[in-house]
Amino acid sequence: MTRELNINGRTATVDAEDGTPLLWVIRDELKMTGTKFGCGVASCGACTVHLDGQPVRSCQTYIEDVEGSEIRTIEAMEADRVGAAVQQAWTELDVVQCGYCQSGQIMSAVGLLKENAKPTADEIDAYMYGNACRCATYQRIRAGVQRAAEILEA
């Protein structure tokens, strides 16, 4: 079935049946591989994208539910003021270890900072809880969110 999606500010026409996870459309149809497959059950956060400004797990978000919505992926974060600040902080603090989960971590961090410009450590931990990092860089991720908040405030 042909569908039109608003993804990263552009209209994309894709062929996808009902029940197809948005993740597969992003990666397989649109060849945007920054969004990762992690667990497939919305538990790890590697597949996080923004849907109408809110972080969602694209592995459990179905194509029929996103038509007419605004979808943003990691590929669009450089052009987003908050996304650019998070990416700058991640680079400054060398947050990434293996990097596999980081696009999802960044997408969640951007969502947090858009809701709360100055989160406490506890607020960061609570918001980022659903994003798993097998390398356990959680302290660096928390520091990255705090640094991004400082960059945005300056």
Secondary structure, 3 states (H helix, E strand, C coil): CEEEEEECCEEEEEECCCCCEHHHHHHHHCCCCCCCCCCCCCCCCCCEEEECCEEEEHHHCEHHHCCCCEEECHHHHHHCHHHHHHHHHHHHCCCCCCCCCHHHHHHHHHHHHHHCCCCCHHHHHHHHCCCCCCCCCHHHHHHHHHHHHHHHHC
